[in-house]
Amino acid sequence: MSQHAPSYYAATAHKQDSRPPLQGRARADVCIIGAGFTGISAALELAERGFSVIVLEDQRTGFGASGRNGGQMVNGYSRGLDVITKRYGEAAGRQIGAMAMQGGQIIRARAAKYAIACDLRPGNMFTAITAKQMRGLEHHVKIWNQHGYTDFELLDRPGLAAHVRTNRYTGGLIDHQGGHLHPLNLVQGEAAAAETLGARIFEDSRVTSVSTGATPVVKTANGEVHANFVIVCANAYIGNLLPEIGGKIMPVSTQVLTTAPLGAAAAELLPSNLAVEDCNYFLDYFRRTADNRILYGGGTVYGAQDSASIRAKILPNMLKTFPSLRNAKIDFSWSGNFALTLTRFPQMGRLSPTVYYSHGDSGHGVTTTHLLGRILGEAIAGQASRFDIFASLPYYPFPGGKTFRVPLTVLGSWYYRFRDKMGI
Ligand SMILES: Cc1cc2nc3c(=O)[nH]c(=O)nc-3n(C[C@H](O)[C@H](O)[C@H](O)COP(=O)(O)OP(=O)(O)OC[C@H]3O[C@@H](n4cnc5c(N)ncnc54)[C@H](O)[C@@H]3O)c2cc1C
């Protein structure tokens, strides 16, 4: 039986029995591959609409990025709305912008509707290390205001001190509609909600093949599902299944650690209990957990190779932000993979009229996956207008193909690492 990666989340999650693997032949309206936020969000959406749903998960529900991320509920996409408009045109920019807050709204509504206890807290913050980054945050507010979003608060250095006790930043921006949460409890809670509506989830059930005909068949080692529709939500863990889409994303690992519970000392560092991420290209992200640890993440390894020591990679950054933690005990450290696209924008599409896919949230997936899960549900139910907006965007492969995409991207990223280091 598969286990979750040994993280703070796995250690503190509500008890959840494992689910049996698929055995033999089964039938459903929709078969979903991958029980992360995307797959489970789509499953819940479809189950609410009365579809029969089977989810096939290689390991455990929430095993991938969804059960071990930073827990930062950040609105929007991995690309700014102005960049999206510039790249895809006014109409697409407006339509995509109109959906930018919906992922967070879906999470809040589901947590309330299904009473999912996932330590949901309001508010997240972006912090600027340089004056240029601060100007970037001011620009960000202007753009978001143009899309009708106004629940922001810009902070200068003294204003920031009420939220983050560090000398590292010149200012920041609060998004009061963002937040943070325990992601493994959220995905497990949503999975349980989908099951109460009749969805069936099979774990330890790696999909080995998918046929793309009129009634697709999805096979695992010991069973097969016959469905009217299939949705592939395998993201960075897709491996060699469906190279035509797996080859267009790059798995990237990022690392996280948590201190031991710090009691009041954690609240002294983050008094208003907001989630924080800085504006660097290789960003640091951190927050308080419900039991008052500091959870600190960062680092990016293209190709998803784990760094030799997560602590050696993340600890210096945490101490740069919070030197007072130099003697803090570190209880957990882990890493996980997200899927990067060349445009840093999520990709949805169809491999055939019956087989859909969605992936590539490029590091900001907690809210986006919930939005995309809903849109996938709408599309299968016959309302594909929002799906088509995403599906019509051009989808570029990484230069260099599967062999050279990692070295070429690393090469390109050196430029950004240099910029972060120089503070420009
Ligand atoms: C360490 C880390 C920190 C992050 N921090 C944040 C954050 O703070 N805020 C934020 O917004 N985003 C964050 N992200 C990104 C975010 O977690 C992801 O974008 C999001 O969870 C992706 O969800 P998903 O369902 O698409 O993929 P996943 O959660 O990875 O789920 C894919 C699932 O598919 C399964 N699978 C793969 N292949 C098969 C197969 N052949 N058969 C069956 N099942 C299969 C996998 O086992 C996996 O469970 C972070 C990511 C990581 C790794």
The ligand as a Tripos MOL2 file, in Angstrom:
@<TRIPOS>MOLECULE
LIG
   53    58     1     0     0
SMALL
NO_CHARGES

@<TRIPOS>ATOM
      1 C1          6.3740   21.5690   -2.6740 C.3       1 LIG1
      2 C2          5.3190   22.3420   -3.4430 C.ar      1 LIG1
      3 C3          4.8640   23.5450   -2.9010 C.ar      1 LIG1
      4 C4          3.8500   24.2460   -3.5780 C.ar      1 LIG1
      5 N1          3.3140   25.3400   -2.9670 N.ar      1 LIG1
      6 C5          2.2150   25.9220   -3.5140 C.ar      1 LIG1
      7 C6          1.5380   26.9420   -2.8070 C.ar      1 LIG1
      8 O1          1.8800   27.2780   -1.6480 O.2       1 LIG1
      9 N2          0.4890   27.5550   -3.4260 N.ar      1 LIG1
     10 C7          0.0670   27.1850   -4.6690 C.ar      1 LIG1
     11 O2         -0.8800   27.7770   -5.1920 O.2       1 LIG1
     12 N3          0.6730   26.1710   -5.3350 N.ar      1 LIG1
     13 C8          1.7110   25.5200   -4.7740 C.ar      1 LIG1
     14 N4          2.2920   24.4700   -5.4250 N.ar      1 LIG1
     15 C9          1.6880   24.0020   -6.7020 C.3       1 LIG1
     16 C10         0.4030   23.1880   -6.4550 C.3       1 LIG1
     17 O3          0.5530   22.3320   -5.3540 O.3       1 LIG1
     18 C11         0.0710   22.3940   -7.7210 C.3       1 LIG1
     19 O4         -0.0370   23.2870   -8.8080 O.3       1 LIG1
     20 C12        -1.2350   21.6130   -7.6160 C.3       1 LIG1
     21 O5         -1.3330   20.9110   -6.3990 O.3       1 LIG1
     22 C13        -1.3360   20.6600   -8.7970 C.3       1 LIG1
     23 O6         -2.4550   19.8330   -8.6130 O.3       1 LIG1
     24 P1         -2.7390   18.6490   -9.6260 P.3       1 LIG1
     25 O7         -3.9540   17.9580   -9.1660 O.co2     1 LIG1
     26 O8         -2.7670   19.2070  -11.0070 O.co2     1 LIG1
     27 O9         -1.4510   17.7110   -9.5380 O.3       1 LIG1
     28 P2         -0.9930   16.7130   -8.3810 P.3       1 LIG1
     29 O10        -1.4730   17.1540   -7.0490 O.co2     1 LIG1
     30 O11         0.4610   16.4830   -8.5330 O.co2     1 LIG1
     31 O12        -1.8100   15.3850   -8.6920 O.3       1 LIG1
     32 C14        -1.5200   14.5410   -9.7700 C.3       1 LIG1
     33 C15        -1.8580   13.1180   -9.3120 C.3       1 LIG1
     34 O13        -1.8550   12.2620  -10.4400 O.3       1 LIG1
     35 C16        -1.3720   11.0020  -10.0150 C.3       1 LIG1
     36 N5         -0.9290   10.2790  -11.2150 N.ar      1 LIG1
     37 C17         0.0930   10.5960  -12.0430 C.ar      1 LIG1
     38 N6          0.1980    9.6870  -13.0260 N.ar      1 LIG1
     39 C18        -0.7970    8.7940  -12.8360 C.ar      1 LIG1
     40 C19        -1.2200    7.6220  -13.5270 C.ar      1 LIG1
     41 N7         -0.5840    7.1970  -14.6240 N.pl3     1 LIG1
     42 N8         -2.2720    6.9220  -13.0400 N.ar      1 LIG1
     43 C20        -2.9400    7.3530  -11.9300 C.ar      1 LIG1
     44 N9         -2.5810    8.4540  -11.2350 N.ar      1 LIG1
     45 C21        -1.5280    9.1580  -11.6860 C.ar      1 LIG1
     46 C22        -0.2490   11.3570   -9.0630 C.3       1 LIG1
     47 O14         0.0690   10.2880   -8.1990 O.3       1 LIG1
     48 C23        -0.8380   12.5570   -8.3340 C.3       1 LIG1
     49 O15        -1.4910   12.1950   -7.1220 O.3       1 LIG1
     50 C24         3.3330   23.7630   -4.8180 C.ar      1 LIG1
     51 C25         3.8370   22.5910   -5.3580 C.ar      1 LIG1
     52 C26         4.8060   21.8700   -4.6870 C.ar      1 LIG1
     53 C27         5.3250   20.6060   -5.2770 C.3       1 LIG1
@<TRIPOS>BOND
     1     1     2 1
     2     2     3 ar
     3     2    52 ar
     4     3     4 ar
     5     4     5 ar
     6     4    50 ar
     7     5     6 ar
     8     6     7 ar
     9     6    13 1
    10     7     8 2
    11     7     9 ar
    12     9    10 ar
    13    10    11 2
    14    10    12 ar
    15    12    13 ar
    16    13    14 ar
    17    14    15 1
    18    14    50 ar
    19    15    16 1
    20    16    17 1
    21    16    18 1
    22    18    19 1
    23    18    20 1
    24    20    21 1
    25    20    22 1
    26    22    23 1
    27    23    24 1
    28    24    25 2
    29    24    26 1
    30    24    27 1
    31    27    28 1
    32    28    29 2
    33    28    30 1
    34    28    31 1
    35    31    32 1
    36    32    33 1
    37    33    34 1
    38    33    48 1
    39    34    35 1
    40    35    36 1
    41    35    46 1
    42    36    37 ar
    43    36    45 ar
    44    37    38 ar
    45    38    39 ar
    46    39    40 ar
    47    39    45 ar
    48    40    41 1
    49    40    42 ar
    50    42    43 ar
    51    43    44 ar
    52    44    45 ar
    53    46    47 1
    54    46    48 1
    55    48    49 1
    56    50    51 ar
    57    51    52 ar
    58    52    53 1
@<TRIPOS>SUBSTRUCTURE
     1 LIG1         1 GROUP 0 **** ****
